[in-house]
């Protein structure tokens, strides 16, 4: 009954250890280290003498020398019973059996389920609760603890359920040349007793995968981004050939393995000759075949199609535009400045020669304009001019100051600064302005304002 119960416990433990995932194709490799907790059963230890079978537990541990051969140590312990020889006796004395040692394991890799053979040697110990003086009326000698040399050999199966986890099932014969009880009427005898066990194997270090590897580069096909790598070629973790200089040509094909980063190379990994530069007649960086404006002056900034930049979109390129911030849709002259046209909503203000001070006689006109702008919220353009005399730079600066002066006056009268745009245009266009004063000093300049 005890034998059957222990076997059932062992089988149940093995079933509970099996995860739901399908077995994996893996195997031990050189340097694999493992730990194997064991739960098992002794069967008729020292039969036909006085020790009964019973459960056992312990652990095995080892290191693999190669995929098929490894060194293994073990330590096992389990309770037993010492009973009278005949069935009429009722005396039972508890005892403990221990075994420890080491040996070899010969593995036969065969996929997810791999058989193996094992052999080892060590020491076995039997420790009764107290020394017996007789068994079944016959004098015997049993020390408090008896030790014997032990030889083990057996077989088993290993089932991988994870790359680093497997199940292990062992059937091992424990052979002892001389039994543990001295002086009984049967004499010293050789004993063969079986250990049946199961446990979980925890693997560390180098565990080899046995998944399909078509190009035999050590990377399973399921993880191999380059499954056709030639045999013997060193690869990265993704299975692709090494490319030390990262030029796109693998090392085994690279005739120039030290090409600097970013250099264009040919099929052999060597620097490719630079193609001749395409024709660029105006030197603006845009090849003639893409250049819509092939006569752009040198040094002028251009758009991707080779035409000069026109930031304000007024049709006059920036390098010719004297008024580069003209709004889109505004009518401009050849220099990109707004064309001033006589209209009912234009207010002319005149300045003294060389001055930028708003004259008192125009206060009322500007005050009226300020009230209208403040009430309507409309915008206004303030444009400054000069007469035809003086240098370009002087006239530009004077026209800027005159426009600023009118702007400041309007702001002082309640017009928001954001409503006013100013521009200095230098010399006033030669045209007859109706209503202009006849005084030479007053005709030297004008300020025009236009509502938007």
Rosetta blueprint (number, residue, H / E / L):
1 X L
2 X H
3 X H
4 X H
5 X H
6 X H
7 X H
8 X H
9 X H
10 X H
11 X H
12 X H
13 X H
14 X H
15 X H
16 X H
17 X H
18 X L
19 X L
20 X L
21 X L
22 X L
23 X L
24 X L
25 X L
26 X E
27 X E
28 X E
29 X L
30 X L
31 X L
32 X L
33 X E
34 X E
35 X E
36 X E
37 X E
38 X E
39 X E
40 X E
41 X E
42 X E
43 X E
44 X L
45 X L
46 X L
47 X L
48 X L
49 X L
50 X L
51 X E
52 X L
53 X L
54 X E
55 X E
56 X E
57 X E
58 X E
59 X E
60 X E
61 X E
62 X E
63 X E
64 X E
65 X E
66 X E
67 X L
68 X L
69 X E
70 X E
71 X E
72 X E
73 X E
74 X E
75 X E
76 X E
77 X E
78 X E
79 X E
80 X E
81 X E
82 X E
83 X E
84 X L
85 X L
86 X L
87 X L
88 X L
89 X L
90 X L
91 X L
92 X E
93 X E
94 X E
95 X E
96 X E
97 X E
98 X E
99 X E
100 X E
101 X E
102 X E
103 X E
104 X E
105 X E
106 X E
107 X E
108 X E
109 X L
110 X L
111 X L
112 X L
113 X E
114 X E
115 X E
116 X E
117 X E
118 X E
119 X E
120 X E
121 X E
122 X E
123 X E
124 X E
125 X E
126 X E
127 X E
128 X E
129 X L
130 X L
131 X L
132 X L
133 X L
134 X E
135 X E
136 X L
137 X L
138 X E
139 X E
140 X L
141 X E
142 X L
143 X L
144 X L
145 X L
146 X E
147 X E
148 X E
149 X E
150 X E
151 X E
152 X E
153 X E
154 X E
155 X E
156 X E
157 X E
158 X E
159 X E
160 X E
161 X E
162 X E
163 X L
164 X L
165 X E
166 X E
167 X E
168 X E
169 X E
170 X E
171 X E
172 X E
173 X E
174 X E
175 X E
176 X E
177 X L
178 X L
179 X L
180 X L
181 X L
182 X E
183 X L
184 X L
185 X L
186 X L
187 X L
188 X L
189 X L
190 X L
191 X E
192 X E
193 X E
194 X E
195 X E
196 X E
197 X E
198 X E
199 X E
200 X E
201 X E
202 X E
203 X E
204 X E
205 X L
206 X L
207 X E
208 X E
209 X E
210 X L
211 X L
212 X L
213 X L
214 X L
215 X L
216 X L
217 X L
218 X L
219 X L
220 X L
221 X H
222 X H
223 X H
224 X L
225 X L
226 X L
227 X L
228 X L
229 X L
230 X L
231 X L
232 X L
233 X L
234 X L
235 X E
236 X L
237 X L
238 X L
239 X L
240 X L
241 X E
242 X L
243 X L
244 X L
245 X L
246 X L
247 X L
248 X L
249 X L
250 X L
251 X H
252 X H
253 X H
254 X L
255 X L
256 X L
257 X L
258 X L
259 X L
260 X L
261 X L
262 X L
263 X L
264 X L
265 X E
266 X L
267 X L
268 X L
269 X L
270 X L
271 X E
272 X L
273 X L
274 X L
275 X L
276 X L
277 X L
278 X L
279 X L
280 X L
281 X L
282 X L
283 X L
284 X L
285 X L
286 X L
287 X L
288 X H
289 X H
290 X H
291 X L
292 X L
293 X L
294 X L
295 X L
296 X L
297 X L
298 X L
299 X L
300 X L
301 X L
302 X E
303 X L
304 X L
305 X L
306 X L
307 X L
308 X E
309 X L
310 X L
311 X L
312 X L
313 X L
314 X L
315 X L
316 X L
317 X L
318 X H
319 X H
320 X H
321 X L
322 X L
323 X L
324 X L
325 X L
326 X L
327 X L
328 X L
329 X L
330 X L
331 X L
332 X E
333 X L
334 X L
335 X L
336 X L
337 X L
338 X E
339 X L
340 X L
341 X L
342 X L
343 X L
344 X L
345 X L
346 X E
347 X E
348 X E
349 X E
350 X L
351 X L
352 X L
353 X L
354 X L
355 X L
356 X L
357 X L
358 X L
359 X L
360 X H
361 X H
362 X H
363 X H
364 X H
365 X H
366 X H
367 X H
368 X H
369 X H
370 X H
371 X H
372 X H
373 X H
374 X H
375 X H
376 X H
377 X L
378 X L
379 X L
380 X E
381 X E
382 X E
383 X E
384 X E
385 X E
386 X E
387 X L
388 X L
389 X L
390 X L
391 X L
392 X H
393 X H
394 X H
395 X H
396 X H
397 X H
398 X H
399 X H
400 X H
401 X H
402 X H
403 X H
404 X H
405 X H
406 X H
407 X H
408 X H
409 X H
410 X H
411 X H
412 X H
413 X L
414 X L
415 X L
416 X L
417 X H
418 X H
419 X H
420 X E
421 X E
422 X E
423 X E
424 X E
425 X E
426 X E
427 X E
428 X L
429 X L
430 X L
431 X L
432 X L
433 X L
434 X L
435 X L
436 X L
437 X L
438 X L
439 X L
440 X L
441 X L
442 X H
443 X H
444 X H
445 X L
446 X L
447 X E
448 X E
449 X E
450 X E
451 X E
452 X L
